[in-house]
């Protein structure tokens, strides 16, 4: 069963990491950002291809933690060179309060994102492949309409109703969606269409039937039922018609949920929390510095004779 598009390739996480580098001072980013991004890209590709979900999560949490600590260190180093920090020891108190406020914001954002992610229902995906009977060889431009027609047949009411009977969806879904009573076949078809995706598999005569559900057994059973119903679907009398296609790959049980993507969501929470925390710390520091200046006497008053 192919990996879902949302989890293929390192692009999304790498772009997010590139955006997170804004936490570093501008001068630091100019010198080191390209090299840091390249190292992260290679490490992410390795851990994603060979690591478990736990290992991916540990890697992302560790990366975000390192990013937060190192960017904060660089920001503090830059801040320590600021004239106001050199000339006034009273700047340490506003800085401490600012960092504390930023840390609270970062932790709150991370906790919110993590709790919402864990509360979301887990969705599994199973897919089956069928061979479309639209002519031998690779599809030619003239075959595009024929392929599109077959994809629509897979999603037609007749095929989906037959699939619902095969998978016993009235018995399995009625307690979930109604509590009491039995779902009407038309209602089952509408639910099926919401859970169904059908695509041509690359540039071949095969179609991939994807079904999403909270129950991975139901997802696999429905994908196989739709594939089998399509393959046996006939137009007209059985004597004058042919089968639509052939099941090539049966759907297997999804090994892990594809939604929510816990490692990615936690990483996003860490990055967003860090950026908001740094922004909050900067805003608080400027505010507290201005407040402390207002409470100090002006140089002319302090040095004027009694």
C-alpha positions in Angstrom: 0.0 0.0 0.0 1.6 3.3 -1.0 2.5 6.0 1.5 -0.1 8.8 1.6 0.9 12.0 -0.3 0.9 14.0 2.9 3.8 12.0 4.3 5.9 11.6 1.2 9.2 13.4 0.9 10.8 15.9 3.3 9.5 19.0 1.7 6.9 20.2 4.2 9.1 19.7 7.3 12.2 21.2 5.6 10.2 24.3 4.6 9.0 24.7 8.2 12.5 24.3 9.5 13.7 27.0 7.0 11.0 29.3 8.3 11.9 28.6 11.9 15.5 29.8 11.3 14.0 33.3 11.5 14.5 32.9 15.3 18.2 33.5 14.8 19.7 37.0 14.4 19.9 38.2 10.8 23.7 38.2 10.7 23.8 34.6 12.0 21.3 33.4 9.4 23.3 34.9 6.6 26.4 32.9 7.6 24.9 29.6 8.7 21.3 29.1 7.5 22.0 27.3 4.2 24.4 24.8 5.9 22.0 24.2 8.8 19.1 23.6 6.4 21.2 21.1 4.3 22.2 19.2 7.4 18.6 19.1 8.7 17.3 17.9 5.2 19.7 14.9 5.2 19.0 14.0 8.8 15.2 14.2 8.3 15.3 12.1 5.1 17.3 9.4 7.0 15.0 9.3 10.1 11.8 9.4 8.0 12.8 6.6 5.7 14.1 4.2 8.4 12.7 5.3 11.8 9.6 4.5 13.7 6.9 7.1 14.6 8.5 7.4 18.1 12.0 7.9 16.6 10.6 10.6 14.2 8.9 12.3 17.1 12.1 12.2 19.3 14.1 13.7 16.4 11.7 16.5 15.8 11.4 17.4 19.5 15.2 17.3 19.9 15.7 19.5 16.8 13.1 22.0 18.0 14.7 22.1 21.5 18.2 22.6 20.0 16.8 25.4 17.8 15.1 27.1 20.7 18.2 27.0 22.9 20.8 27.9 20.3 18.6 30.8 18.8 18.0 32.1 22.3 21.7 32.0 23.0 22.5 33.9 19.8 19.8 36.4 20.5 21.2 37.0 24.0 24.7 37.3 22.6 23.6 39.9 20.2 21.5 41.7 22.9 24.5 41.8 25.2 26.4 43.9 22.7 23.5 46.5 22.6 24.6 49.9 24.0 21.7 49.9 26.5 22.9 46.5 27.9 26.5 47.8 28.3 25.6 51.0 29.9 22.9 49.9 32.4 23.0 47.0 34.8 19.3 47.6 35.4 18.6 46.0 32.0 19.0 42.5 33.5 15.6 42.6 35.4 13.5 43.5 32.3 15.4 40.9 30.3 14.7 38.2 32.9 11.0 39.1 33.0 10.9 39.2 29.2 12.5 35.7 28.8 10.1 34.3 31.4 7.1 35.7 29.6 8.3 34.3 26.3 8.9 30.9 27.8 5.3 30.8 29.2 3.9 31.6 25.7 6.1 29.0 24.1 5.0 26.3 26.5 1.4 27.3 26.3 1.3 27.1 22.5 3.1 23.7 22.6 0.7 22.3 25.2 -2.3 23.6 23.3 -1.2 22.1 19.9 -0.2 18.7 21.6 -3.5 18.4 23.5 -5.6 19.2 20.4 -3.6 16.7 18.3 -4.0 13.9 20.8 -7.7 14.7 21.1 -8.4 14.4 17.4 -9.8 11.1 16.1 -7.3 8.8 14.4 -8.0 8.3 10.7 -6.6 5.2 8.8 -6.3 4.8 5.1 -6.4 1.6 3.0 -6.1 1.5 -0.8 -6.8 -1.1 -3.5 -5.8 -1.0 -7.1 -7.8 -2.1 -10.1 -6.9 -2.4 -13.8 -9.1 -0.3 -16.0 -10.2 -2.1 -19.1 -9.8 0.8 -21.5 -7.4 -0.7 -24.1 -4.0 -2.3 -24.1 -0.8 -0.4 -23.6 -0.1 3.0 -21.9 -2.9 5.5 -22.2 -2.8 7.7 -25.2 -4.3 11.2 -25.4 -7.4 9.8 -26.9 -7.8 7.5 -23.9 -8.0 10.2 -21.4 -11.8 10.5 -21.6 -12.2 6.7 -21.3 -10.0 6.7 -18.2 -12.0 9.6 -16.7 -15.2 7.7 -17.4 -14.0 4.6 -15.6 -13.0 6.6 -12.6 -16.5 8.1 -12.4 -18.0 4.6 -12.7 -16.0 3.5 -9.6 -17.7 6.3 -7.7 -21.1 5.7 -9.2 -24.1 5.0 -7.0 -24.5 1.5 -8.4 -20.9 0.4 -7.7 -21.0 2.0 -4.2 -24.3 0.4 -3.3 -23.0 -3.0 -4.3 -19.8 -2.3 -2.3 -21.9 -1.3 0.8 -23.7 -4.7 0.6 -20.4 -6.6 0.3 -18.9 -4.8 3.3 -22.2 -4.9 5.4 -22.0 -1.2 6.0 -25.6 -0.9 7.0 -25.0 -3.1 10.0 -21.6 -1.6 10.8 -22.3 2.1 10.3 -25.9 2.4 11.5 -25.1 2.2 15.2 -22.3 4.8 14.7 -24.3 7.4 12.6 -27.8 6.8 13.9 -27.6 5.0 17.2 -31.0 3.5 16.5 -32.5 2.4 13.1 -30.8 1.5 9.9 -29.1 3.8 7.4 -30.8 4.2 4.0 -28.7 3.0 1.0 -28.6 6.6 -0.3 -27.2 7.8 3.0 -24.5 5.1 3.0 -23.5 6.1 -0.5 -23.1 9.8 0.6 -21.0 8.7 3.5 -18.9 6.5 1.3 -18.2 9.4 -1.1 -16.9 11.5 1.7 -14.5 8.8 2.7 -13.4 7.9 -0.9 -10.7 9.1 -3.2 -10.1 7.6 -6.7 -7.1 8.5 -8.8 -5.4 7.2 -11.9 -2.1 5.6 -10.7 0.6 7.6 -12.4 0.5 7.1 -16.2 -0.9 3.6 -16.2 -4.3 1.9 -16.8 -4.6 1.3 -13.1 -6.8 3.2 -10.6 -6.1 3.5 -6.9 -9.1 3.4 -4.6 -8.4 5.0 -1.2 -10.8 4.8 1.7 -10.4 6.7 5.0 -12.1 5.7 8.2 -11.5 5.7 12.0 -11.7 1.9 11.9 -8.8 0.5 9.9 -10.7 -2.8 9.3 -13.6 -1.0 7.8 -11.3 1.1 5.6 -9.7 -2.1 4.2 -13.0 -3.9 3.8 -14.6 -1.0 2.0 -11.7 -0.4 -0.4 -11.7 -4.1 -1.3 -15.5 -4.1 -1.7 -15.4 -1.1 -4.0 -12.6 -2.7 -6.1 -14.5 -6.0 -6.4 -17.8 -4.3 -7.2 -16.2 -2.2 -9.9 -14.4 -5.2 -11.4 -17.7 -7.1 -11.7 -19.9 -4.2 -12.7 -21.6 -4.7 -16.0 -23.7 -2.5 -18.2 -26.6 -4.0 -20.0 -27.4 -7.7 -19.9 -24.7 -10.1 -18.6 -24.6 -11.8 -22.0 -23.8 -8.6 -23.9 -21.5 -7.0 -21.4 -18.0 -7.5 -20.0 -16.5 -7.0 -16.7 -15.1 -3.5 -16.1 -11.6 -4.5 -14.9 -9.5 -6.6 -12.6 -8.4 -6.2 -9.0 -4.6 -5.9 -9.0 -3.8 -5.2 -5.4 -6.1 -5.8 -2.5 -6.2 -3.3 0.4 -4.4 -4.2 3.6 -5.0 -2.9 7.1 -3.4 0.5 7.8 -0.5 0.0 10.2 -0.7 3.5 11.6 -3.1 6.5 11.4 -2.4 9.0 8.7 -4.3 11.8 10.5 -3.5 13.5 12.8 0.2 13.5 12.0 1.4 13.6 15.6 5.2 14.2 15.0 4.6 17.0 12.4 1.9 18.7 14.6 4.1 18.6 17.7 7.0 20.0 15.6 4.8 22.8 14.3 3.7 23.5 17.8 7.3 23.7 19.0 8.3 26.0 16.1 5.3 28.3 16.4 5.7 28.4 20.2 9.4 29.3 19.9 8.7 32.0 17.4 5.8 33.5 19.4 7.8 33.2 22.6 10.8 35.1 21.1 8.4 37.7 19.7 6.7 38.1 23.1 10.1 38.3 24.9 11.2 41.0 22.5 8.0 43.0 22.9 8.1 42.7 26.7 11.8 43.8 26.8 11.1 46.9 24.8 8.0 47.7 26.9 9.9 47.2 30.2 12.9 49.2 29.0 10.6 52.2 28.1 8.8 51.9 31.4 12.1 51.9 33.4 13.3 55.0 31.5 10.1 56.9 32.3 10.7 56.2 36.0 14.3 57.5 36.0 15.0 61.3 36.4 16.4 63.1 33.4 20.1 63.9 33.3 19.4 67.6 33.6 17.4 67.1 36.7 19.8 64.7 38.3 22.8 67.0 37.8 21.1 70.4 38.5 22.4 72.2 41.6 20.2 72.2 44.7 
